[in-house]
């Protein structure tokens, strides 16, 4: 796991994420509805996908009332929301790898919008698999250091079933197998840890530095506009913002 750090990217976008909290809750709610419908259950103990989304919601400080209301809505017979998961891959400025994870009820609307942004601010949309080979799907749990002891956190994380942990200036980054993410998160929560962020993500195997100012501005614009799109759930990339 050495050689890359997710925290630099979170650090740069955390303020923007805080300002878009309402939009973030809406997107998590959509993800929760899909998890309930595909998993056939509103009980996270019997629906691993839902458990993963609930963990993500809690890490984002989504109120428990919102979570319960969303699950009840998904279980309601009158709910006709129908979304499909679509993943787009392409390139940002200077060949930065970009993966766009979307939940849409109309891919004929979503695809052209994603394509337009990648064409305008990057190098364009690519074929399926063009960049995902250079990412690993992992559970990522970010814990603020505060006064925590590194050795204790490492032991707790490994005991909980984590694969690895990295130490940054301000945080501990815990990595898990995607299937073990919910279990590890619950175990860490029971031990009293709180999280800056927790989700199953596509983690780059290596990062790209941008030196050109125009490239940096275009990459920032690309990420902002993709994240502003209501259909886009996640934007993963290998731009090193540190």
Secondary structure, 3 states (H helix, E strand, C coil): CCCCCCHHHHHHHHHHHHHCHHHHHHHHHHHHHHHHHHHCCCCHHHCHHHHHHHHHHHHCCCCHHHHHHHHHHHHCCCCCCCCEEEEEEEECHHHCEEEEEEEECCHHHHHHHHHHHHHHHCCEECCCCCCHHHEEEEEEEEEECCCCCHHHHHHHHHHHCCCEEEECCCEEEEEECHHHHHHHHHHHHHCCCCCCEEEEEEEECCCECCCCHHHHHHHHHHHHHHHHCCCEEEEEECECCC
